[in-house]
Amino acid sequence: MILEAENILKRYGNLQVLKGVSLSVKKGEIVSLVGPSGAGKSTLLHIIGTLDKPDSGSVKINGLEISKQSDKQLAAFRNKSIGFIFQFHHLLPEFTAIENVCIPAFIAGTSKKDAEARATELLDLLKLSHRIHHKPSELSGGEQQRVAVARALINNPALIMADEPSGNLDTNNARDLHKLFFELRDRFNQTFIIVTHNEELANMADRTVHMKDGEMV
């Protein structure tokens, strides 16, 4: 298993958001997390993505127990092992597509030459080779989200966490993005955990996990 989360509990003030959730994911698997708003899906994604810490329970990624890492170790681990795709692409407006994609690689200490070569390869794969020097404001919504996908892939992460990745896209761009996830899995054996309200995407996944009121249903 690439991910093993066991008995995750999380509370914010008086609100118990996660009530002992467990989730295991195999390498190369695409898992969708579905359920009503407030079910705890995004909170779970943030905890297994090391952006937040559980009150109790354990998270192992590639056998590494996350809770035993310092904040500095976690930041380095997150940069190299986890890619994130959010509903809003979070591209930096002053940088071009290729510069945005390279940022996680630079943080990881990759040389400019190697980072730009990998970024160019990914943008070409995502059919954006003609847009690499364009800034986000010059790209369509679908193109911006594909740049965000390339950025998530740049460090060859063990896991990709996607939170409503197509929530801001029209139907055609959403469908293209969904197909892209499966092409990337087939090409790189990439593992995806996707929070989505999109039924089409949820039904395409290898496995759909339903959540309600902080529990797996």
C-alpha positions as a Markdown table, in Angstrom:
| # | Residue | x | y | z |
|---|---|---|---|---|
| 1 | Met | 0.0 | 0.0 | 0.0 |
| 2 | Ile | 1.3 | 3.5 | -0.9 |
| 3 | Leu | -1.1 | 5.1 | 1.7 |
| 4 | Glu | -2.3 | 3.7 | 5.0 |
| 5 | Ala | -4.4 | 6.0 | 7.1 |
| 6 | Glu | -5.8 | 4.5 | 10.3 |
| 7 | Asn | -8.5 | 5.7 | 12.7 |
| 8 | Ile | -8.1 | 9.4 | 11.9 |
| 9 | Leu | -9.8 | 11.7 | 14.4 |
| 10 | Lys | -10.0 | 15.5 | 13.9 |
| 11 | Arg | -11.9 | 18.1 | 15.8 |
| 12 | Tyr | -12.2 | 21.8 | 15.3 |
| 13 | Gly | -13.5 | 23.4 | 18.5 |
| 14 | Asn | -16.7 | 21.5 | 19.4 |
| 15 | Leu | -17.1 | 20.1 | 15.9 |
| 16 | Gln | -15.9 | 16.5 | 15.4 |
| 17 | Val | -15.0 | 16.6 | 11.7 |
| 18 | Leu | -13.5 | 13.1 | 11.3 |
| 19 | Lys | -14.6 | 10.2 | 13.5 |
| 20 | Gly | -12.1 | 7.4 | 13.1 |
| 21 | Val | -11.6 | 7.3 | 9.4 |
| 22 | Ser | -9.3 | 4.7 | 7.8 |
| 23 | Leu | -8.2 | 4.5 | 4.1 |
| 24 | Ser | -5.7 | 2.4 | 2.3 |
| 25 | Val | -4.6 | 3.1 | -1.3 |
| 26 | Lys | -2.5 | 0.9 | -3.6 |
| 27 | Lys | 0.1 | 2.4 | -6.0 |
| 28 | Gly | -1.4 | 3.3 | -9.4 |
| 29 | Glu | -4.9 | 3.4 | -8.0 |
| 30 | Ile | -7.4 | 6.2 | -8.6 |
| 31 | Val | -9.7 | 6.7 | -5.7 |
| 32 | Ser | -12.5 | 9.2 | -5.5 |
| 33 | Leu | -13.8 | 10.6 | -2.2 |
| 34 | Val | -17.5 | 11.6 | -2.5 |
| 35 | Gly | -20.2 | 12.8 | -0.1 |
| 36 | Pro | -22.1 | 16.0 | 0.8 |
| 37 | Ser | -20.4 | 19.2 | 1.8 |
| 38 | Gly | -19.2 | 19.0 | 5.4 |
| 39 | Ala | -18.7 | 15.2 | 5.2 |
| 40 | Gly | -15.0 | 15.7 | 6.0 |
| 41 | Lys | -13.6 | 14.9 | 2.6 |
| 42 | Ser | -11.3 | 17.9 | 2.2 |
| 43 | Thr | -10.2 | 17.6 | 5.9 |
| 44 | Leu | -9.1 | 14.0 | 5.3 |
| 45 | Leu | -7.3 | 15.0 | 2.0 |
| 46 | His | -5.4 | 17.8 | 3.9 |
| 47 | Ile | -4.4 | 15.3 | 6.7 |
| 48 | Ile | -3.2 | 12.6 | 4.3 |
| 49 | Gly | -1.5 | 15.3 | 2.3 |
| 50 | Thr | 0.4 | 16.5 | 5.4 |
| 51 | Leu | -1.2 | 20.0 | 5.2 |
| 52 | Asp | -2.9 | 19.4 | 8.5 |
| 53 | Lys | -2.4 | 17.1 | 11.5 |
| 54 | Pro | -4.9 | 14.6 | 13.0 |
| 55 | Asp | -5.8 | 14.7 | 16.7 |
| 56 | Ser | -5.1 | 11.0 | 16.7 |
| 57 | Gly | -4.6 | 8.1 | 14.3 |
| 58 | Ser | -1.7 | 7.4 | 12.0 |
| 59 | Val | -0.8 | 8.2 | 8.4 |
| 60 | Lys | 1.9 | 6.2 | 6.5 |
| 61 | Ile | 3.0 | 7.1 | 3.0 |
| 62 | Asn | 5.4 | 4.6 | 1.4 |
| 63 | Gly | 5.9 | 3.2 | 4.9 |
| 64 | Leu | 6.9 | 6.5 | 6.4 |
| 65 | Glu | 4.9 | 7.4 | 9.6 |
| 66 | Ile | 4.0 | 11.1 | 9.0 |
| 67 | Ser | 3.2 | 12.0 | 12.6 |
| 68 | Lys | 6.8 | 11.3 | 13.7 |
| 69 | Gln | 8.2 | 13.9 | 11.3 |
| 70 | Ser | 9.2 | 17.5 | 12.3 |
| 71 | Asp | 7.5 | 20.4 | 10.4 |
| 72 | Lys | 10.8 | 20.9 | 8.4 |
| 73 | Gln | 11.0 | 17.2 | 7.5 |
| 74 | Leu | 7.3 | 17.2 | 6.5 |
| 75 | Ala | 7.7 | 20.2 | 4.3 |
| 76 | Ala | 10.6 | 18.5 | 2.4 |
| 77 | Phe | 8.6 | 15.2 | 2.2 |
| 78 | Arg | 5.5 | 17.0 | 0.9 |
| 79 | Asn | 7.5 | 18.8 | -1.7 |
| 80 | Lys | 9.0 | 15.6 | -3.1 |
| 81 | Ser | 6.3 | 13.0 | -2.5 |
| 82 | Ile | 3.0 | 14.7 | -2.9 |
| 83 | Gly | 1.5 | 16.7 | -5.7 |
| 84 | Phe | -1.6 | 18.9 | -5.2 |
| 85 | Ile | -4.3 | 20.0 | -7.6 |
| 86 | Phe | -6.9 | 22.3 | -6.3 |
| 87 | Gln | -10.2 | 23.7 | -7.7 |
| 88 | Phe | -8.5 | 27.0 | -8.2 |
| 89 | His | -5.2 | 26.5 | -10.0 |
| 90 | His | -3.2 | 28.8 | -7.7 |
| 91 | Leu | -0.7 | 29.8 | -10.4 |
| 92 | Leu | 1.5 | 32.8 | -9.7 |
| 93 | Pro | 0.3 | 35.5 | -12.1 |
| 94 | Glu | 3.7 | 37.1 | -12.6 |
| 95 | Phe | 5.3 | 33.9 | -13.8 |
| 96 | Thr | 5.0 | 32.1 | -17.1 |
| 97 | Ala | 3.6 | 28.5 | -17.4 |
| 98 | Ile | 7.0 | 26.9 | -17.4 |
| 99 | Glu | 8.2 | 29.0 | -14.5 |
| 100 | Asn | 5.1 | 28.0 | -12.5 |
| 101 | Val | 5.7 | 24.4 | -13.2 |
| 102 | Cys | 9.3 | 24.6 | -12.2 |
| 103 | Ile | 8.7 | 26.1 | -8.7 |
| 104 | Pro | 8.4 | 22.8 | -6.8 |
| 105 | Ala | 11.5 | 21.5 | -8.5 |
| 106 | Phe | 13.5 | 24.5 | -7.6 |
| 107 | Ile | 12.4 | 24.2 | -3.9 |
| 108 | Ala | 13.6 | 20.5 | -4.1 |
| 109 | Gly | 17.0 | 21.7 | -5.2 |
| 110 | Thr | 16.8 | 20.6 | -8.9 |
| 111 | Ser | 19.0 | 22.6 | -11.2 |
| 112 | Lys | 17.4 | 25.1 | -13.5 |
| 113 | Lys | 18.4 | 23.1 | -16.6 |
| 114 | Asp | 16.9 | 19.8 | -15.3 |
| 115 | Ala | 13.8 | 21.5 | -14.0 |
| 116 | Glu | 13.1 | 23.3 | -17.2 |
| 117 | Ala | 13.7 | 20.1 | -19.3 |
| 118 | Arg | 11.2 | 18.1 | -17.1 |
| 119 | Ala | 8.7 | 21.0 | -17.2 |
| 120 | Thr | 9.0 | 21.3 | -21.0 |
| 121 | Glu | 8.4 | 17.5 | -21.3 |
| 122 | Leu | 5.3 | 17.6 | -19.1 |
| 123 | Leu | 3.8 | 20.7 | -20.8 |
| 124 | Asp | 4.4 | 19.0 | -24.1 |
| 125 | Leu | 2.7 | 15.8 | -22.8 |
| 126 | Leu | -0.3 | 18.0 | -21.7 |
| 127 | Lys | -0.5 | 19.6 | -25.1 |
| 128 | Leu | 0.7 | 23.0 | -23.9 |
| 129 | Ser | 4.1 | 23.2 | -25.6 |
| 130 | His | 2.9 | 26.3 | -27.6 |
| 131 | Arg | 1.9 | 28.1 | -24.3 |
| 132 | Ile | 5.0 | 27.6 | -22.1 |
| 133 | His | 6.0 | 31.3 | -22.1 |
| 134 | His | 2.4 | 32.6 | -21.6 |
| 135 | Lys | 1.4 | 33.9 | -18.2 |
| 136 | Pro | -1.8 | 32.6 | -16.5 |
| 137 | Ser | -3.9 | 35.6 | -17.6 |
| 138 | Glu | -3.2 | 34.6 | -21.2 |
| 139 | Leu | -4.4 | 31.0 | -20.8 |
| 140 | Ser | -7.9 | 29.6 | -20.7 |
| 141 | Gly | -9.3 | 28.0 | -17.6 |
| 142 | Gly | -8.6 | 24.5 | -18.9 |
| 143 | Glu | -5.0 | 25.4 | -19.9 |
| 144 | Gln | -4.4 | 27.0 | -16.4 |
| 145 | Gln | -5.5 | 23.8 | -14.7 |
| 146 | Arg | -3.3 | 21.6 | -17.0 |
| 147 | Val | -0.3 | 23.8 | -16.0 |
| 148 | Ala | -1.3 | 23.1 | -12.4 |
| 149 | Val | -1.3 | 19.4 | -13.2 |
| 150 | Ala | 2.2 | 19.7 | -14.7 |
| 151 | Arg | 3.3 | 21.5 | -11.5 |
| 152 | Ala | 1.9 | 18.7 | -9.4 |
| 153 | Leu | 3.8 | 16.1 | -11.4 |
| 154 | Ile | 7.2 | 17.9 | -11.7 |
| 155 | Asn | 8.9 | 16.0 | -8.7 |
| 156 | Asn | 7.5 | 12.6 | -9.7 |
| 157 | Pro | 5.4 | 12.4 | -6.5 |
| 158 | Ala | 4.2 | 9.2 | -4.9 |
| 159 | Leu | 0.7 | 10.6 | -4.6 |
| 160 | Ile | -1.4 | 13.2 | -6.3 |
| 161 | Met | -4.1 | 14.8 | -4.1 |
| 162 | Ala | -6.8 | 16.6 | -6.1 |
| 163 | Asp | -9.6 | 18.7 | -4.3 |
| 164 | Glu | -12.5 | 19.4 | -6.7 |
| 165 | Pro | -10.0 | 19.6 | -9.6 |
| 166 | Ser | -12.7 | 20.2 | -12.2 |
| 167 | Gly | -15.1 | 22.2 | -10.1 |
| 168 | Asn | -14.2 | 25.4 | -11.8 |
| 169 | Leu | -14.2 | 24.1 | -15.4 |
| 170 | Asp | -16.9 | 23.8 | -18.1 |
| 171 | Thr | -18.1 | 20.3 | -19.1 |
| 172 | Asn | -15.7 | 19.8 | -22.0 |
| 173 | Asn | -12.6 | 20.9 | -20.1 |
| 174 | Ala | -13.7 | 18.9 | -17.1 |
| 175 | Arg | -14.0 | 15.8 | -19.2 |
| 176 | Asp | -10.6 | 16.4 | -20.8 |
| 177 | Leu | -9.1 | 16.8 | -17.3 |
| 178 | His | -10.7 | 13.6 | -16.0 |
| 179 | Lys | -9.3 | 11.6 | -19.1 |
| 180 | Leu | -5.9 | 13.2 | -18.4 |
| 181 | Phe | -5.7 | 11.7 | -14.9 |
| 182 | Phe | -6.2 | 8.2 | -16.3 |
| 183 | Glu | -3.7 | 8.8 | -19.1 |
| 184 | Leu | -1.1 | 9.9 | -16.4 |
| 185 | Arg | -1.9 | 6.8 | -14.3 |
| 186 | Asp | -1.4 | 4.5 | -17.3 |
| 187 | Arg | 1.8 | 6.3 | -18.3 |
| 188 | Phe | 3.5 | 6.9 | -14.9 |
| 189 | Asn | 1.6 | 4.5 | -12.7 |
| 190 | Gln | 0.6 | 7.6 | -10.8 |
| 191 | Thr | -1.7 | 7.3 | -7.8 |
| 192 | Phe | -4.6 | 9.8 | -7.4 |
| 193 | Ile | -6.9 | 10.6 | -4.5 |
| 194 | Ile | -9.6 | 12.9 | -5.7 |
| 195 | Val | -12.3 | 14.7 | -3.8 |
| 196 | Thr | -15.1 | 15.5 | -6.2 |
| 197 | His | -18.8 | 16.3 | -6.5 |
| 198 | Asn | -18.6 | 15.4 | -10.2 |
| 199 | Glu | -20.4 | 12.1 | -10.6 |
| 200 | Glu | -18.8 | 11.3 | -14.0 |
| 201 | Leu | -15.3 | 11.6 | -12.5 |
| 202 | Ala | -16.3 | 9.6 | -9.4 |
| 203 | Asn | -17.7 | 6.8 | -11.5 |
| 204 | Met | -14.6 | 6.6 | -13.6 |
| 205 | Ala | -12.4 | 6.0 | -10.6 |
| 206 | Asp | -11.1 | 2.5 | -9.7 |
| 207 | Arg | -12.8 | 2.9 | -6.4 |
| 208 | Thr | -15.3 | 5.4 | -4.9 |
| 209 | Val | -15.2 | 6.0 | -1.1 |
| 210 | His | -18.4 | 7.6 | 0.3 |
| 211 | Met | -18.2 | 9.8 | 3.3 |
| 212 | Lys | -20.9 | 11.3 | 5.5 |
| 213 | Asp | -20.7 | 13.2 | 8.8 |
| 214 | Gly | -17.0 | 12.5 | 9.3 |
| 215 | Glu | -17.2 | 8.7 | 8.6 |
| 216 | Met | -16.8 | 6.3 | 5.8 |
| 217 | Val | -20.3 | 5.0 | 4.7 |
